[in-house]
Amino acid sequence: MPQIDYFFAPMSPFCYLAGSRLEQIAAKHRATVRYIPLNAPALFPRTGGQVLADRHESRKTYRMQELRRQAAKLGMPINLSPFFFPVNPAPSAYAIIAAAKAGGGDLAGLVQAFPRAVWAEGRNIAEDEVVQDILAAHGFDPKIADKFMLDAAETYMANLEEAVARGVFGVPFYIVGDERFWGQDRLEDLDLHLSGKL
């Protein structure tokens, strides 16, 4: 049974646009998914990239066009200038890590819910009330992030180190064995790889 290691950031618009396609691909190929939230702004400078604020205006302009086009292509609503972006990604990441450890709820739905909250629902995923509401909506104890905060913080830092060591340089990023796929627009390639066609 193949395993897909999914490196993502809960506030990434491109992770939002990935939607549930990863889970559909995993189900098709009877693959497991390991969800690995990480601090993307900390990842970029360590792997040759730049945080959004420091990028050239041409890159920022292209990013906005690409977000608009991809959202339209996928039929997904998107607010290109969300009020709560950027925000501290740690609370939502801690919640995901804690939920994965505890089990018993809809982890995939939880992972998808945080970026959707930012880019389609106008919510602040750094606020405790929002985090707790999203946890509860997906079958988890809303206080779970508080219970496992120290362990989640350590895992969150370790996730970043793992990402750098394994050649991850952006999000969403998918790894199967030695094969790496960067971007929600490479999910089709991931599917083809798991089918033995790539």
N, C-alpha and C positions, 0 to 999 in steps of 0.2 A: 504494500500500500504506500503510494508516494506521499510525501509531506511537502506542503508549501509553506515556507517561512515568509510571512507577510510583514514587512517593515512599513510603518505608517505613522502619520502625525494626526492627532485628533482634530486639529483645526485646519488641515490642508484642503484647499478647494479641489485639488485633483483626487484626493482620497474620497471626498464627497462624490465626485463624478464617477468613481469606480462602482458606487452603489452596491448591489448584491451580486454582481457578475462573478466575483471571485468564488463566492459560495456555490453558485450554480455550476461553475467549472469544476470545483472540488467534488461536488456531488456526482457529476457526470463521470468523473474518473476515479471515484471512490478514494479520494485523497483527503488527508487531514490538513487542517490549517492551524498553524501556530501564529498567534497574533502578537506582534512585537511593537508596541508603541515606543516612539523615540522623540527626542527633542531635535526637530529638523533645523531650527536656527543654529543650534550648536554643531550639527552635522556638517552643514555647508562649508564653513571655513576650514574644517579639518580634511575636507576631500576636494579642495580646489574650487569650491563655489563661493557665492556671496549671499548674505541675507538679502531679503527683498529690498530693504531700504537703501542698500548700497549698490544695487544693480543699475546699469546704464538705463537711461530713459527709453531707449529703443527696446530693451528687453522687457521693461515694465509694460510698455504699450502692446507688445506682442503677446505677453501673458494675458492681458485683459481680453484681447481679441480671441485668443485660443480658448479661454474660459467661456466666453459667450458662444463661440461656435460649437464647442464640444457639448455644452449644456443643451443647445438647440438640437444638435444631432441626436442626443440621447433622450430628448423630451423631458429634461429635468429643469425645474425652476431654479434660478440662481440670482442672488443679489450680488452684483459685482462690487459693491461698496458697503459691505456689512458694517454696522455700527460697532459691533464687538469683534473687531479684528484689526491688528493682532491682539491676542490676549495671552495670559499665562497658560501654557498648555499642560502644566503639571497636574492640576486637580483632575482633569478628565483622564489623563494617562494613568494616574494612580488608581482611579476608579476601575479602569479596564483591567489593570494588572491584578487588583484585588478581586474583581469578579472572576477572572480566569482561575485564580487560586481557589476561590470558594466553590465555583461551579453551581449548577442548579438553575441557571437562567439562560436567556438567549444572548450568548456572548457575541455572535455575529451581528445581531440586531443592535446591540449596545455599541459595537465598534462603528457601525454605520450611522448611528444616531447622533454622535457628537459632531462630526463635520456637517451633517445635515442641519443641526441646530444653528450652526454659525452661518451657513451659506444659503439656507432656504427658510429658516424660521426666525432669524434675528434674535437669537438667545446668546447669553454670555456664559460660555462653558467654563469660565473660571469661578463662577459663583456657586457656593455650596448648595443652594436651593435648586439650581438648575441641574447640577450633577446628581443630587439625590433623586430628583424627579425622573431623570433619564434612567438611573439605576432601577428605581421602582417599576418604571414602565416596562422594563425588560426582565422582570422577575427576580431582581436582586435586592438584598437588604440595602435600603438607602444609606445606612450608616457604615457600610462595609469598607469604604475608602478610609474612614477614620480609624477603624479597627486595625487595618493592615498598612497604615501610612508609612511607617519606618521601613517595613519590608518592601513596599511598593516603590519607595524612593530609591532604595538600593538597586532594585531590579531595573528601574528606569535609567539609572546611570549605567548599569551593566549593559542594557540594551544598546545604548549609544556606542559603547566600546565594541560590542559584538558587530554592530553595523559597520563601523569603520574597518574592523579586521576582516570582514567578509566582502568588502568592496561595494557597500551600499553608499550612494552619494546623493540620493534624492528620494522623494516619496510620491506616490506609492512605489514600493520595490518588492519584487517577488523572487524568491530563490527556491529552486528545486534541484537538489544535488549541487552540481557545479554551474548550472544554467541560471542566468540572471536576467530579469525583465524589469525595466524601469518605465513606469508610467501606466496610467489607466488605459492608455491607447495601445498598450502591448498585451492586454489580457487575451486578445485573440491569438497572439503568438504563444502565450502560455498554454492555452487550450490545445493548439496544434502540437506543441512540444509533448504534452501529456498524451496526445493521440499517437505519438511516434512519427509525426510528419515533419518535425523541425528538429 
